[in-house]
Amino acid sequence: MRAVPSPEQKPERPRLIEVWDGPVRLFHWAAAALVAALYATWRANRMGWHVLAGDALLALVLFRLLWGLFGSETARFSRFAASPRTALRHLGALARREPDTAVGHNPAGGWMVFALLGLLLAEALTGLYINNDVADVGWFTEIMPAPIANAITDLHAILWNAIVVAVVLHLLAILVYAVLKGQNLVGPMITGKKRLPAEVAAPRLASSLLALLLFAAAAAAAALISYSI
């Protein structure tokens, strides 16, 4: 006769854990909206609005860099920075259907975060030097030699194409994880919460006051960079 497990032996049910704080989620969706706004204003040749959207994006990216150093546990770069070998090993198991137990970014997702932040920062900074002699003249164009300004203008376009590729890859990854692994990556970025095994400890979340202070510093730095000349 098979013994009936005691209540103490029963595994605990998974529980909802807050893995993404408000600042990370706000940055994610605000950055997505600003990238769309940058494209729309460029296509409509509304370069005044385009510049403002670029300045706002610069402030957001600078904040995310600060939050990656001083913010919540899952937002910190040191938490999700993985070696290329680890990321490739993770991608090698992409077709394996399994529950999502990652507290924060998985190894491949961490690399995508670094790539997108780097591209967005470079795009915002090169936008300060843009010069096509028509409407979109950057703040620092007048102090730049023409050949360098033209090269930076070309780089700005190349970086935009790279951002489009990265965004498409990001969206495809979300779809692949949903279809092949049965993992919902969008929901937690909306609600901030993920259902994880009971033994998984909740990450430490930083205070909203710290986020406000860091965002104020980032906005001030972005304004100084954009309007000092």
N, C-alpha and C positions, 0 to 999 in steps of 0.2 A: 504494500500500500504506500503510495507516494505521499510524502509529508507535505503539509500545507505550509507555505512560507508564513512566517510571523509578520505582523505589521511592521516590525523594525526592518525587515528584509525587503519590503516593497520599495521600489525606486520612487524617488520624489518626482512629482510632475514638473514639467518645464514651467518657468515663470517669466512674466514680462519684465524686462530690464531696460532701463533707459541707457542707450549706448551713444546716441547723438544728442548733444546739447543744442539749445536754441541758436546760439551764434553760428555753429557749423551749418545747421540747416538753413538759416537765413542767408548765410554766405553762398551756399550752394545754389539756392533758387534765385537770389538776387544776381549772382554772376551769370546764370543762364539767361535771365531776362535782359541784362545789360549787353550780353553778346548778341542777342537777337536785336536789341535796339541799335547797336552799332551797325549791324548789317542793314537794317531798315533805313537808318538815317544816311548811310553811305549811298544806298541805292536811290534814295530820294534827293540826294545832293543837299541835305540839310546839315551842313557841316558845323554850324554853331551847336546844334543839338548833339552832333556826333562827338565834338570835342568834350562837351559836358558829360556825355556817357562814358567817354574814355577816362576822364578825370575821376568819375565815380568808381569805375572799374579799378583804377590804380589804387584808390583808397581802400577798396574792398580787398584787393590782393595783398596790400601791405598789412592790413589787419589780419588776414589769414596767416601770413607769415609769422606775425607776432603771436597769434593764437596757437600756432604750431609749436611755439617755444614755451609759452607760459600758460596755455589754456588747459582745457579738460584732458583727461588721460587719453581718450580715444582720438583727440584732435592733435596730439603731439606727434611731431615727425619721428621722434625717437621710438615711439610706440609701434608705428607701422612701417618703418624703414626696413626693408628686407633685402637680402643679397639677390643678385640676378639668378643664382642657382635655385634659391628657394622659390622665387617667383616662377621660374620655368617648371620646377617640380609641381607647383600648384596648378599651373596651366596643363600639365601632363595628365592630371586627373580630372580634367574639365568634363569629360563625358560620364563620370561616375556620379550617379544620383545619390545625394546624401544631404542631411539637414545642414543648415547654415548655423555653425556654432562659433563663428568669428565674432569677437567683441571688437567691433570697429572694422577697419579696412582689412581685406585679405591681402596676401603678399603682392598679387598682381594689381589689385586696386590701389595699393599704396604707390606703386610706380606710376599709375595713371594720374594720381593726384599730383605727384611731383612734376610730371610732364605738363599737365594743364596749367599748374601755377607758374611754371617757368615760361611757358608760351604766352600766357596772359600778361605776365609782368613785362616780358620783352616787347609784346605788341603795344602795351600802354606807353612804355618809355620811348619806343621808336616813333610813336604817334606825336610826341612832343617836337620832333624834328622834321615832320613831313613837309614837303614843299613841291607842289606841282604847278606853281605860278597861276593858279586859278582861284580856288576858294579855300582849300584845306591847307593853310599854312600853320605849321607848328609854332609853339611858343619860342623855341630856341633856334628857329630857322635862320634868323638874321645873323647869328654869330657863327654859323657853320659854313665852311667853304662849300661851294656849289657841288664839287664832285662827291664830297662826303655826304652832303644832304641828299643828293640823288641816290647814292648807294643805300642810305638808310631808308629812303622812300621805297626802293625796291625790296629791301629786307622786310619792311612793314607789310608789303603785299605777300611775300613768301610766308611770313609768320602767320598771316591770316589764313592762308591755305592750309598750313600745318594745324592750326586750331580747328578748322573744319574737319580735317581728317581725324584728329584726336577726338572730337565730339562724336563723329560717326562711329568710331571704334568703341567709345564709351557706351553709346546707345546699343550697339550690337552686342557688347558684352552683357549688358543688362538683359537683353532678349535671350542670349545663349544661356545665361545662368538660370533664367526662368524656365526655359524649355528643357535643357539637358539635366540640370541639377535640381530643378524644382525649388529654386530659391528666389524669394522676392526681395530685391535690393532697393526698390523704390519706396515701399511702405515705411521701412524704418527711417528713411531720409525725410519722410513727411511727418510721421508721428514721433520720431525719436526713439521708439521702443522696438525691441526685438524679443521674441520668445526663445529663451535659451535654457539649457539644462540647469537644474536647481543648484548644482554644485559650482556653477560659474559665478564668480564674484562680480558684483556691479562695479563698473569703472568709476573712478573719482571724477566728479564734475566740478569745474571751476565756477566761481560766482558770476552773476550777471553784472555786478558792479565792475569787476575786473575787465569784463568784455567791453563795457562802455568806455572805460578809461583807455583801453588799448585801441578801440576804434577811434576815439578822439585824437589819440596820438597819430594813428595812421592817416586820418583825414587831414590833420595839420601838416604832416609830412608830404602828403600828396599835393596839398595846396601850395606848400613852399616850393616843391619841385616844379609844379605847373605854372605858377604865377610869379615866381621870383624875378623873372627877366622880362 
